[in-house]
Every structure is written in C-alpha cells, then in structure tokens.
Amino acid sequence: MISPEFKSEIASRFSSLLAFLKGKGLIKDQLTLARLFDVSKQSVSDMQNGKRLPTLEHIHILAKELKVNPNWLINGDDPMFQEETDHQEDIIVMITRAMGTGAIDQLKGEKIIQHIRQLQTELTIHKDEIAKQRNEIIELIRLGFAK
C-alpha cells in the first residue's frame, strides 16, 4: 500500500511541475495536460492534490513529451528535467575505436580538404563575376570614347 506521505510528496512535485510548465508557457492549464494524458481535467486536479497518482503511462508521457525526469517526479532525486546531451563526443569515440587512433585526424583532414574545395569553388565564381564586370566596364569606356 502506498503511504499518504508518499502520495503527498508526488502530488507536491506534480503541482510544482505544472506551475513551472505554466510559467514557462509550455502548457496553458490543467486541460492541456489532461488532453496530453487523455484524461479529464478533474483527473489532473486529483493528481495535483494527491487523491490520485500519475500512472506509469502519464510519467512516460511527461518524460517523452516534456523531458521531465521520472526519477525526480517519483523520488525527488536529480533535476526536474532530463538533460539533453550532445552525443557527438560518444560518436567520435566509437569511430576512433572502430577505425583506429588516426581516424579523427583523418576525418578532420578530410573535412578541411572539403572546406578548402568549397572555398576554391566560391572563389572561382567570384573571379568569374569580377572578370565579367571588368569587361563590361571596359566596353562602357570604349563606347564613351567612341562618341
């Protein structure tokens, strides 16, 4: 059986969460969350005042859709929201392990070469535009002196 204290703690955190989400403009009101959970507005109110606990499905929806940390909601541990991490470092480590220690230098070198080629292409385009403008100016000068 779930103790009244535990229900009260979850209700308190749930209520804090709703206030925070409203304050940040992520939800408008209880009805917004009720629609997300596919329950009545009264059910959300019951979760806030401890008459009812959020189900595992509700906790999953909060975690998936709003990045709420389930451990925080249940136990009060960790931050309220899950941290979004950039897994680029992990991917680089995996590539390095798979290809050997020189892989990163090789990838960096290939990116540099690719960037240089892109710059060369852009420079060629600009040189062509400059040459065209120069020829137009020369033609205008010739026409001006021919009068």
C-alpha positions as CSV (number, residue, x, y, z in Angstrom):
1,M,0.0,0.0,0.0
2,I,1.2,3.5,-0.8
3,S,1.7,5.7,2.2
4,P,-0.2,9.1,2.4
5,E,3.2,10.8,2.8
6,F,4.5,9.4,-0.5
7,K,1.3,10.4,-2.3
8,S,1.6,13.9,-0.8
9,E,5.2,14.2,-2.0
10,I,4.4,13.1,-5.5
11,A,1.4,15.5,-5.5
12,S,3.6,18.3,-4.4
13,R,6.2,17.7,-7.1
14,F,3.4,17.2,-9.7
15,S,1.9,20.5,-8.7
16,S,5.3,22.2,-8.8
17,L,5.8,20.8,-12.2
18,L,2.5,22.1,-13.5
19,A,3.2,25.6,-12.1
20,F,6.7,25.5,-13.7
21,L,5.3,24.4,-17.1
22,K,2.6,27.1,-17.0
23,G,5.2,29.7,-16.0
24,K,7.4,28.8,-19.0
25,G,4.4,28.7,-21.3
26,L,4.9,25.0,-22.1
27,I,1.3,24.3,-21.1
28,K,-1.7,26.6,-20.8
29,D,-3.5,24.9,-18.0
30,Q,-4.7,21.6,-16.4
31,L,-6.8,20.9,-19.5
32,T,-3.7,21.0,-21.7
33,L,-2.1,18.3,-19.6
34,A,-5.4,16.4,-19.4
35,R,-5.5,16.2,-23.2
36,L,-1.9,15.1,-23.3
37,F,-2.8,12.3,-20.8
38,D,-6.2,11.6,-22.4
39,V,-7.9,12.0,-19.1
40,S,-10.3,14.6,-17.6
41,K,-9.3,17.9,-16.2
42,Q,-10.5,16.6,-12.8
43,S,-8.1,13.7,-13.0
44,V,-5.2,16.1,-13.4
45,S,-6.6,18.1,-10.4
46,D,-6.7,14.9,-8.4
47,M,-3.1,14.2,-9.2
48,Q,-2.2,17.7,-8.0
49,N,-4.0,17.3,-4.7
50,G,-2.9,13.7,-4.0
51,K,-6.2,12.0,-4.5
52,R,-4.8,10.1,-7.4
53,L,-1.2,9.3,-8.6
54,P,0.0,9.7,-12.1
55,T,0.2,6.3,-13.8
56,L,3.3,4.9,-15.4
57,E,1.9,5.9,-18.7
58,H,1.5,9.5,-17.5
59,I,5.0,9.5,-16.2
60,H,6.2,8.1,-19.6
61,I,4.3,10.9,-21.5
62,L,5.9,13.5,-19.2
63,A,9.3,12.1,-19.8
64,K,8.9,11.7,-23.6
65,E,7.0,14.8,-24.5
66,L,8.2,17.3,-21.9
67,K,11.6,15.8,-20.9
68,V,10.5,15.5,-17.2
69,N,12.9,13.4,-15.2
70,P,10.8,10.5,-13.9
71,N,13.2,9.9,-11.0
72,W,12.6,13.5,-9.9
73,L,8.8,13.1,-10.1
74,I,8.8,9.8,-8.1
75,N,11.7,10.2,-5.7
76,G,12.5,13.9,-5.7
77,D,16.0,13.0,-6.9
78,D,18.0,14.6,-9.7
79,P,16.9,17.7,-11.6
80,M,13.3,18.2,-12.6
81,F,14.1,17.8,-16.3
82,Q,16.3,15.3,-18.2
83,E,19.4,16.8,-19.6
84,E,19.7,16.8,-23.3
85,T,23.2,15.7,-24.2
86,D,25.0,16.1,-27.4
87,H,26.2,12.6,-28.2
88,Q,28.9,13.9,-30.7
89,E,31.7,13.0,-28.3
90,D,30.4,9.4,-27.9
91,I,30.1,9.1,-31.7
92,I,33.7,10.3,-32.1
93,V,35.0,7.8,-29.5
94,M,33.1,5.0,-31.3
95,I,34.5,6.0,-34.7
96,T,38.0,6.2,-33.2
97,R,37.7,2.7,-31.7
98,A,36.4,1.3,-34.9
99,M,38.9,2.9,-37.2
100,G,42.0,3.3,-35.0
101,T,43.6,6.2,-33.3
102,G,44.4,8.1,-36.5
103,A,40.7,8.2,-37.6
104,I,39.9,11.5,-36.0
105,D,42.9,13.2,-37.7
106,Q,41.9,11.6,-41.0
107,L,38.3,12.8,-40.6
108,K,39.5,16.3,-39.6
109,G,41.8,16.3,-42.6
110,E,39.0,15.3,-44.9
111,K,36.7,18.0,-43.6
112,I,39.5,20.6,-44.1
113,I,40.1,19.4,-47.6
114,Q,36.3,19.5,-48.3
115,H,36.1,23.1,-46.9
116,I,39.1,24.2,-49.0
117,R,37.5,22.8,-52.1
118,Q,34.2,24.7,-51.3
119,L,36.2,27.9,-50.8
120,Q,38.0,27.4,-54.1
121,T,34.7,26.9,-55.9
122,E,33.3,30.1,-54.3
123,L,36.5,32.0,-55.3
124,T,36.3,30.8,-58.9
125,I,32.7,32.0,-59.0
126,H,33.7,35.4,-57.7
127,K,36.6,35.7,-60.1
128,D,34.3,35.0,-63.0
129,E,31.9,37.6,-61.8
130,I,34.7,40.2,-61.4
131,A,36.1,39.4,-64.8
132,K,32.6,39.9,-66.3
133,Q,32.2,43.2,-64.5
134,R,35.6,44.3,-65.7
135,N,34.8,43.5,-69.3
136,E,31.5,45.4,-69.0
137,I,33.4,48.5,-67.6
138,I,36.0,48.3,-70.4
139,E,33.2,48.1,-73.0
140,L,31.5,51.1,-71.4
141,I,34.7,53.1,-71.5
142,R,35.3,52.2,-75.2
143,L,31.7,53.3,-76.1
144,G,32.3,56.5,-74.2
145,F,35.5,57.3,-76.1
146,A,34.0,56.4,-79.4
147,K,31.5,59.3,-79.3
